[in-house]
């Protein structure tokens, strides 16, 4: 097992290099560069940039260098001094911008994971065990609704109801008095009182699909002979379910842990923008749109690193949970 | 001389007649009784933590007449920004303290930090007399030294600005700024620059008052030999990066990112606009140098809270649920008007109407300098352009896309402007497809058997019009209608919806067939004449290479035809003519030529936008020009906005 983990860790190094290069190249693919986008953004409000300034900005940001040179400057900064470069847009070191956002993203991702699994697993098992019961039909209907409603629409509708009908403060993850306050117990409680809305919205669609996956997996397992054997041996119905078929049926859940984070970041962009969440998604989107390369590159790099770590974790967990999987 | 300057505006005063019956005029130097100050400051002053009001204000502070009535202190004004890169949303509200400013009607330049000025006869020398005793927001005196520093040491520093901003150079030479005494500075240009005062009143004219010498000089190698250490400590690449991060520039986000930077604005940064910020908070400047007619120090409002919405819909939601006090930016499109009107009662607000300073809602630019010779020849054919203009059913377009709120228009100053030019504005704007067809036949674009027109070289007439759907969705709708109209006379057009940066890159590469953009120059024809000749290297999209030739003095681009060169020469004359009526005569010559050449095709007159003002917010003019040159609502003086409790 240890050898396996060490090998996987070693493999991550070249993967990260490849990924960072691809990310950097992709960010540069769209026409124009940061300065073009900057001019275009100003022009959007009919504002004019001084004619000389554009050329000046390009020179200052080193945008006239070839892509490879820019990439190696950037990656060398990260390797040699942990310097992720400067965000063009903000004139601030990238590292100062990303950490808090990434932390809040992880909090949101984990909360959503817990909510999704907490709802989807029991319901999935229930629907499988009580196949074609009224409860199963009810949850099936709910599932399809959940899948069909786009989450940004759900976010807008919930926000509208909360803001216009109940006069609630919606959007964001903190009340205004805590927005810039240092971390404290009160701030954590404030976060908890705000986070449920985005968690529900983000959980709805993934819950729906996970219920279906769980139900199908359980239905596959339930008629198998080992279940019958266990039942014949007099195991209580609940212990029986948890001990054998559930463990097997969990397989797809665990093996997708690795995708969870990137999915939550990319899948939640629209919701995060609508709800004004201070997570990584809106900043990443903005950085991509503004072609703010170093900021966007740092985000993509971090998300990739987290994905690689996540897939390692799911492999280890799979080995622990699913008796059919062996590392050798 | 000053009176003459003031009277210059009078001829244009009728422009926005009735926009503000009791315009908030202000005259520095009027003696007013020492008045009040915000209760919080009074307390601090009593405790000895802040100098008393009399020491914080100039001896003769600038007096601002409140728009409706003297206000009361207090309150937090809530306004919205959108995501990042919305720094100019702050500038428009807070950062308008230039040497001079616009009056409310956008017709006349008023004193601001300069209480008066003299201009020499050929308009190449400007001597400004500053209000004595103005202080930066940290209490340090503001003097002529600051202005000399800002221009001579900062703006003219070639490492910081590799070329001097266009406003501050004439004929390729940078302005020279000298200190006469502590409160007098002289600007000398290499040649006449009659428009300088008007330019100075626009946001891009803020450089002279942007950098406080006592603070910003610490980031210049000239004044700070230890700069290298500080650069290292701040973790930035060079001293220029450090300077920009700490002292900002007119329009970059970091202007609002440093709470320590001294400013002359009514409010100063408390929670900065930095990457990842979810809001920006500005707080009252204890040293702000303007008072109301009773001598009370401005601003009335304690704080401004800019919430940052990533999404316009959530900004709209905040507006209709009454969580925004004044907003027009981002929500001012026509399609939001029904929602805003419906929710007036619920949100507790009234509507604000914006007078467009633009001329044209949608201007079509055919690329007359196209790289493909056949297309270039076609677009350069005046009869072709005229025929296409005649084939557009403008009334249908106005009814469908603009809810009937516009009129057919080509280009040029708006009808209420004294320089309005009938021929330029109205020619070929009637709907006459038969005549259009006949003109095309005659010009050699014959119809083939399938009802499509062919070029003289036998190719089908086909071109694409670039448009940015995310920016101006109405232009896409308008173009779809135009496409249908042109199809009726056998012209095939593609509505080329593209992303913003690509639109610009295609323009820069001269790779577009045609493009659309709202046409400026309705109320400010001198400030942006891009539709009257090839003036703007990004905006005059019918001939970008010509405008490059013009702006680079012939070094780049492509030499334009005679009629363009003549207009360029005339415009240079107009720019150096101080007398407004003479200037108008020169501009009329330009309009005459532009009307004869018919280079751009316009659809309809620009339509005004909307905004909201909460019912408890007062002293806000409910009709304002909408322009970057008049950066609404700034020139309406937000420092005299006031809440009733």
HADDOCK unambig.tbl for C-alpha pairs under 7 A between the chains (distance, minus, plus):
assign (segid A and resid 31 and name CA) (segid B and resid 501 and name CA) 6.62 0.50 0.50
assign (segid A and resid 31 and name CA) (segid B and resid 502 and name CA) 5.55 0.50 0.50
assign (segid A and resid 31 and name CA) (segid B and resid 505 and name CA) 6.67 0.50 0.50
assign (segid A and resid 32 and name CA) (segid B and resid 501 and name CA) 5.94 0.50 0.50
assign (segid A and resid 32 and name CA) (segid B and resid 502 and name CA) 6.63 0.50 0.50
assign (segid A and resid 32 and name CA) (segid B and resid 505 and name CA) 5.80 0.50 0.50
assign (segid A and resid 36 and name CA) (segid B and resid 501 and name CA) 5.85 0.50 0.50
assign (segid A and resid 36 and name CA) (segid B and resid 504 and name CA) 6.78 0.50 0.50
assign (segid A and resid 37 and name CA) (segid B and resid 501 and name CA) 5.20 0.50 0.50
assign (segid A and resid 40 and name CA) (segid B and resid 500 and name CA) 6.28 0.50 0.50
assign (segid A and resid 40 and name CA) (segid B and resid 501 and name CA) 6.27 0.50 0.50
assign (segid A and resid 40 and name CA) (segid B and resid 504 and name CA) 6.91 0.50 0.50
assign (segid A and resid 44 and name CA) (segid B and resid 471 and name CA) 6.47 0.50 0.50
assign (segid A and resid 46 and name CA) (segid B and resid 628 and name CA) 6.28 0.50 0.50
assign (segid A and resid 47 and name CA) (segid B and resid 628 and name CA) 5.51 0.50 0.50
assign (segid A and resid 50 and name CA) (segid B and resid 165 and name CA) 6.29 0.50 0.50
assign (segid A and resid 50 and name CA) (segid B and resid 166 and name CA) 6.50 0.50 0.50
assign (segid A and resid 52 and name CA) (segid B and resid 163 and name CA) 6.29 0.50 0.50
assign (segid A and resid 52 and name CA) (segid B and resid 165 and name CA) 6.55 0.50 0.50
assign (segid A and resid 56 and name CA) (segid B and resid 162 and name CA) 6.06 0.50 0.50
assign (segid A and resid 90 and name CA) (segid B and resid 253 and name CA) 6.22 0.50 0.50
assign (segid A and resid 90 and name CA) (segid B and resid 254 and name CA) 6.40 0.50 0.50
assign (segid A and resid 90 and name CA) (segid B and resid 274 and name CA) 6.35 0.50 0.50
assign (segid A and resid 90 and name CA) (segid B and resid 275 and name CA) 5.69 0.50 0.50
assign (segid A and resid 91 and name CA) (segid B and resid 245 and name CA) 6.11 0.50 0.50
assign (segid A and resid 91 and name CA) (segid B and resid 254 and name CA) 6.71 0.50 0.50
assign (segid A and resid 97 and name CA) (segid B and resid 275 and name CA) 6.00 0.50 0.50
assign (segid A and resid 97 and name CA) (segid B and resid 276 and name CA) 6.33 0.50 0.50
assign (segid A and resid 160 and name CA) (segid B and resid 317 and name CA) 6.92 0.50 0.50
assign (segid A and resid 163 and name CA) (segid B and resid 321 and name CA) 6.41 0.50 0.50
assign (segid A and resid 164 and name CA) (segid B and resid 321 and name CA) 5.62 0.50 0.50
assign (segid A and resid 273 and name CA) (segid B and resid 310 and name CA) 5.19 0.50 0.50
assign (segid A and resid 273 and name CA) (segid B and resid 311 and name CA) 5.90 0.50 0.50
assign (segid A and resid 274 and name CA) (segid B and resid 310 and name CA) 6.83 0.50 0.50
assign (segid A and resid 274 and name CA) (segid B and resid 311 and name CA) 5.62 0.50 0.50
assign (segid A and resid 274 and name CA) (segid B and resid 314 and name CA) 6.23 0.50 0.50
assign (segid A and resid 276 and name CA) (segid B and resid 309 and name CA) 5.97 0.50 0.50
assign (segid A and resid 276 and name CA) (segid B and resid 310 and name CA) 5.88 0.50 0.50
assign (segid A and resid 278 and name CA) (segid B and resid 278 and name CA) 6.91 0.50 0.50
assign (segid A and resid 283 and name CA) (segid B and resid 276 and name CA) 6.87 0.50 0.50
